[in-house]
Amino acid sequence: MNKHFLTPILALLLLAKTPTGSNAQASSFEQLITYENGLPGRSITGLVQGPNGFMWISTDNGLCRFDGYRLRTYRSSPEGDSLFQNNFIRFLFQTAQQQLLLINGPTEIELFSPQTETVSRLSVSGAVPGGGILRAVQQMPDQTIFLVAENGQSFCLLELTADGLQLRWRWEGQRHTIPEMNDLNSPRFRLAKGLGGKFWLHDREQGMFLLREQAAGKYQLEKQFGASHFAKPGKGQPQPILCQFVAVDAMGTVWTTFHGQTGLFKYDTAEGSFKPSGLFADVEVTYAYQDQQSHIIFKTESRTTEQTRYVLQNRQQWEPLPMPAPGEVLFVVGRNFRQEIFLGSWQGVARMSPDKPAVTQLLSGMSPLTSIRGMAITAAGRLLLSTERKGWYISQEAIAPDNALPSLEEVRPAAFANGAKDLNPPKFSRNFLPADDGSFWGAAYQLHIPPDVPRGYLIRYYPAADSAVVYPAPYRIECMSRGPDDRIWLAGTSTLMSFDPATGSFTTLAAAKGVLENIDVNYLCLTSDGKIHLGTSVGLFSFDPRQPSPMPARVEKEGLDSRILVLEEHPAGTLWAGTAGEGLIQYDMATGKVQKLSMQDGLPDNNVCGVIPDSLLNGLWLPTFNGLSFYSFEEKAFTNFYTNDGFSNAEFNRFAFLKGPEGLILTGGIDGVNIVDGQALLGRRALPQLFLSSISCYQQQKGEVVTQASNVNEIKNITLPAKNRYLKLEYGLSDFADPGKNRFAYFLEGYDRGWNSIGSRSELIFNNLPPGSYQLHIKGANVRGQWSEPILIGLEVRAFFYQELWFWALLCLLLVGGVWALYQYRLNQMRQLMALRTRIASDLHDDVGGLLAGIAMQTEVMQLNQLLKGDAQLERIRRMSLEAHGRMRDLVWSIDSRRDRIEDLVDRMREQAADVLSGSALKFSLKTEGFPPNTALQAQVRQAIYLIFKEALSNFTKHAAGASSFHVALWKTNHTIYATLSDDGQPQAKPSTPPTGLGLDNIKMRAQQVGGAVEISRDGGFHIKVSIPLAQ
């Protein structure tokens, strides 16, 4: 409900504290956003929270969307961007169709779509017979919206529906113009929707009307009220003009007041008239604000004290609200005033938690010395407290959920007053230990300066008699625990000792001093196995006090070496350890399993100073150095609470915690005691909802980052092109209790192994993600640690074309095709070369060879015919032609591609040896090894081997003295051909003059031409070894 503008409101809204020792309702205010933070206008005119969780704020200079962190403004600009017909938005409502209704003009209303960020307009004048202008607009608790439009002859009641403005009722009659009531902020009309189809309408000129709903949503006049229907005994008759408001509560009671009249009027159904209710008889009730649950907040103003008060009405019960003062609230809105109220003012928007507190405070604000150090509940239900330096206190009444906060008095028994100055009052006390007779064991110690021995005191206090017995202790006592027998175990720095109540004597474990040397023992805990566990500055120790000579020993488990502040067994066999800086540790004493829980898991702080089991709620209450947390065994999650939940301070102390009666939790800190109703505290809020605020991507075409803020929560899939892999997502949480302490986490499925905690950062930025398909999960937790359901967004990152599978397949195909084409080209070239070689060989053999053979034959014929007998020159011609013919045959054979096989080479070598050695007694042998059948040789290699063989054979016949055989061996290994040519002749003496033949040089030259090498030896004959590499 919106309020017409009054005087300027207060300065910053401040936190309201409950007075010491009082159970007054503690409400807190948090300023969410101000003009200095970016609001476009000074005047806040309306506020709604949309279905996605956004907060929408209307001002005198535009509309804003707030996600808890960022403001986005919508308004018309002077440059011609006419989004709204007028930036001064006087009223803001949310329709049943999830649109925003903006009232900024007298003849039209505007509907703004949060999804598409577009505006549509409806004509008010067109919905009224004869035309008209808008005079009033009101949203009812059931969220229906009604308007009143007027012209000179009538006024009409309109309802905004999905089909537009619908006429529901019309009054006809002459209308008078009242200049000061011609705008929407005037009290000309007041509206209220009642139960059972009733509708109440007050007109400044005609008075109150009661309408009754008929078919098709139309209304019919049931009754019109006059002055006689507003009785006020003893003070005359109020005139039915200038009605301040009409409101119908959840019980159907109709309330109203009139300008200038004190008190609250109530409709009497039996008599059919309005009568004074007797409420607020001395003040004027000037306005009523209503939520969706029909709770009403009444604003009252005193004429004498100029004091403004706000009162929350709920089922006939009235509770004062400590609203900010001095000043005025412009409007109050909320879905449920019992849980949360939003306030609009000249300063901005603030939030308030007005519900009856689940936390009440005691000793708050008295002194820094009231830091609580120990707590206990006596047999009579009284609260016993120890403080840092102010001594002990005890309540005069029992602690109970339905009782008022107790009054406290200081504990001053005679033993304290007559004892040492350190007991008047006792300082530096620690935990209380209950005894079977209703008394309590406590401790204190004197302030000391090392290396003095820090002596202490053990105190037995009897609350019923208000008496105490003091036992001076040899050492300072930091903590204590009952043993399995009647003894009390006490510990401190480097010290462990026991106390026998029967004899009043201390026994120090001297052997333990060596084990605990320079180690602070912070807590003792007797567990169900009869052992006592020690929480120390260096980890966990334990010992069995039933042994004759008990000796503490370290529990050697990984993770139990932290500084332990508190220990608690729950359930049996499970030990919980609160640590300094390491969070909460769960230790299964049977299996030895250790698990750590920290701020990353939801704890508000890693310094846990208390562990309080709660079987009813199935979890643990955990006081920390920054708030109280509840750990649910079922949900495996933390719910956190802070000062805005009513706590006097968020920092709690060691030993200052206690499970009270009827489910109460008592915690003490640096500012008194907090009494907590755990069930009420946990049940106050629903789970928050996470929503997207904007999505930003880089657009290469524009060369800039482009942001989309509309319709983003309907986006389920995002595709990023290969060239633009920048993505930024901004988001918020629907819980505005303390947005700065909200926490977020994300999980990029397909890339991450698990959830990533990012603290309070309300944005995610991804840049240059690898190509692929991902699922992005984002969730948020409010200040209490309640996690929202994750939102899910599909993310597709496109690859560059050269990263795609099809590209590599095509590339492989092209590569294979290229290799195949090259192979075919080379094969074709080889075929052409072989054909050319064959053709040349044939031509040489047929033409040149035939010619040379003819010359030789003709020469022989001439010699046979004795025509030229004895002619030496003719003989020389014959020999040269035969030699040329032989060489021609060799040349033709070497280039003939049909002779490339190893078998052809061997045949040619045998043929040449037969020609050269014919008629001789010399033996010739040739063998091959390592050549597969039909092995092809390169023409150059085949020619080189043959010519080397021919040269060696010629040298053998000329120079091998006494030789009887000539051996040739050819073999192949991997990629090399070897040839050995040897005879068994006697080596000749080295000639005195250099030889003139070129045989050996030719052999070496021919081998080198094909990359080969030659080795020559004369051991037992003449040996030539040739090695020729084969091309791969």
Phi, psi and omega in degrees: 000138182258154185242140174293155187287137178242220181281160178302144186271172181310172171283205184304140177285134187247160177288128178266128181254150177280137179297152180300134176069020182238155175252025176299150185294130180261113177244149181234148179244138173232123177286116183276312183203145183232175176299322179294336178278354177128002176298136185286341182226158180281333185259120177269121187251346181188159181205133173220154174251118185285173183294334179277352179109346179296148170259125180254131186234125175259144182225181176279006179215039175124179181250143181234148171243129185236127180253013183099345183224323188231145175256137172235125188255140177235124178193164174283146182246155179298339182286356176112001178279088188269081177287312179246155177287338178205130181286344177278100182265115186275328180221149178221126178223163174247127184276170177295340179269016178063027172259163178258124177269121180247127176252109180220018178197162186276344187242346180224152170243153182242140177246118182256128179268114178295336181285312184260350181058040176242161184238133170241156185234144175239138181273123174287319182298324181289340181271354184249126176302125182083003180081168179174175179238156184283132180244330183204152175215139184212134173259131183271166179303331177277010175075005171288151184239126179241148180229155174238125176241152189219146166226190185291341185247352183192170165227153188231143173264122182243149174238135177273119180238180178296337180265005178114201180277126181243134178283123181253329180197148182224134172250130182248137180160161182297131179252140179259143179272123176245108189306319185283359181236034181262006178240175186290341182273359182278156177276039184292319179230144173228138188231151174200135178263123182263188178274158175067030177081009180277152177217129182253131180222127177248130179246135182303328183266320189255351177095204186268137176240140171248118181252156177233132183290137178245198180293152176060026175079002179284156178243152179230142180292127177256325182198142172243130186262141175247191183297330182290345181271006181234073186281138174220092187303138173084345184229023176084183183258123175287141178277140182284054177235159179050054176293131181286319180191165167228128182221141178241121183274183185295338179272357181090003179286135181259127181240145176202160172216168182229150181301131179087354181249137177272161176087172183243128180269146182229138182279125177266108184296322183295316183268347179069034181213165178265132181230154175300136181275346185087356180267139176055044185294337184257002180230161178265127177269111191260341181201158177227126176252138187230142178258187183285347177262008181068017168290146183235136169252119178263137175257126181241148179228130179270135180282335185267321185257357183053037181257135178252131179232156176236134185232129179266122179258131178212108179052055175069010175252142187239125182233125179291140177253125178282072178291162180296145180210154355281168179127192187219142174270134181282321175203159178229128178224162178172152176284323178214106183299338180289341183248319187204136177231137173250135183244136173251136182213182175292340180277330183147219182242134177231163180238147182222141175249098187264357186300154177305127193293142171274352180233128173239155190244150180220136181065017183286136173077006182287307186192150173301340181283354180272022174299123189278136182238347181197153182217151174200155175247126181282173180298333178273005179083009180278152183265124178252128185233145167240141182244174183298307183221000183263004177092202183252149178229153176220141181278152180272342179239164179284152177273126178207153184299326185263006179267155172291162179299138184283158171273150184243149171223154183285142177276116181223066177291166182300325181299330177283314184295325183266355184272197181296160183296338179287348178254015183227068005269170177291132184249158174056041179288162180235212186289152174269147180236115183287144175254165184292336184267011179092355176274174181227139172267134176222176182218158174206163175209159183274150176290133185224163176238115180305150009267024177299148178288121182282088179288156180220187182224139169255129188237134172249117186248134179250101185299321184298320181264355185051048179231165183211153172239131184249133178241109176297132182252149181290340182223164176294137181256119179262329182202162181211160179204148171287145173266180178292343175250206183276352183288155175248131180259133185234145181215157177203208179287120178061018189228139170219124182214163178239158180230132179259109181298333182292320183258345182070026184247151177258142174234118181267133176277096183297321181296330181290338182298324178292323179290323185258019182303125179060026178245130178273124173266114187263336185202143175241139182219120174277122183257171187293344177273007178086358180269160174249127179258140182249124170267117187239181180286348181237010177135200186258132174237164175208158174205161179257107183292349180280347179287152180300320179233078183297142182222119178292142179225146180291139173276105187277080176228136179298130180100352180255027181253017180278168174282112187264130181258332185207150178228145177206133177262122178190123345288191182302131179097347179246122181252127178255133181236121171271134188241170174262100175092353182243003178083213184252136181243132174252123184236116175274107187290340180278315184264343183080007181287136181238132176228134179252138176237131186224191178301330178296335179266357177122354176298144178286338180201149182274001174259101183256117186250005178202149176225117183237107178293143177227095183292327181296317181265359176058059179188196181232137168267134188231096170293137180230183176281359179210064175110166177258137182235147173244125178256118181271122177296325184287314184270349183054044185217158180256143170237126191246149182223147187225195182297329180288357172262006175108359180285144181293328177202151182274353181261119181254165185248159172295148178069348185267063177208154187195142171269115184268188180286151173054041174082004179288145174244129179248128178229142178239148181217208184279357180221058173089199187249145173240126178256118193245129168270099188300318181296317179294321182293318182286333186269015188275338189224144172278166179296141178287166180239130177268140180220153176275138176263320181198159175231128182238135177226156178270128177252116185293326181299321180270343180071030182206167177277128181251131184249134173247122181246352181258144174060023186286333182282354173266355180281123181251342181219140178233133177244126179253126177291164185297325185276344185231082184260020178271129179218131177230130177239130174249142186211169179212182182232142185289351178268114182258020182300315178201080186303330181295340180254005172294149180234153184225158177210153177220160180217113178266093183294130186102351179226313180267158176271341181191192183288142176248120178276129183238019176064223183269008182292120186260033176208153176233137178232126174243137181219124175063046173294147176298149178301144179153181179252131183229162171238116183263121177250133177228136176220161181222155177234139178281186185297338179272356179088010178279123185270141175282166170290137181293146168268154185233129179229127175282135184233119179245120179254114181286150178262157170297156184301329180280358175257355182281152180295321181296326180295315180292325176295317179295320180297317177297319179296317178294322179295313178298318178296320179295317178297317179297317180295319178295320178297316180295323179296313179296319179297320179294320177297318179296320179296317178296320179295317178296321178295320179296317179298318180296319181293318179296317180298319179295318180296315179297318182293319185282317186271293185293316180298319178296320180297314180295320178296322179296319179297313181298319181294319180295323179294319179295320179298318180295322179291322180294324179279000177058025177289326181233038184297134180080004179279110184295325182292321178293325177296320179295322177297320180296316181293319180296320179293323177293319179295318178297323179294323178293317179293325177296321177298319178297317180296315179298320180294322184290329182261357181282115182294344179281356182243032184274354182279156178298327179296324178294321178296314181297316179299318181294320179294319178296320180296318180292318179297322179295320179294317185286321186263011181296137180080002181254156178274357181290144180261146180233135176224147180215129177225151178236157181205139175085007180257119173296157179302142177061032177292126180271138177246148175296147184301320182294319180293314180300318181293318181298315181297317182293315182291324175297316178300317183295319179294317180295322179296320179295317179296324180298316183290335184268325192240350184278092181284129176073014180280146180243348182207156180228122186245138176231132177230132177238130174212160186231133173228125181050254186242031181223140174252131178247143176222130175241135179231120187211153173233174181249021180285171179274137179291138179279152174298149182294125182296149180289335179243150181299142178291154180265346181286156181246021187297308182293323177297321179295321179299313180296320182296316182293326178291319181293329180298333179250020176078019183262181181221155184233134173240131183238134176220156182235032181271106181072031181133192180250124186232134176236127176240122183244134174236128183232120178286145178263141177293136183269000000 
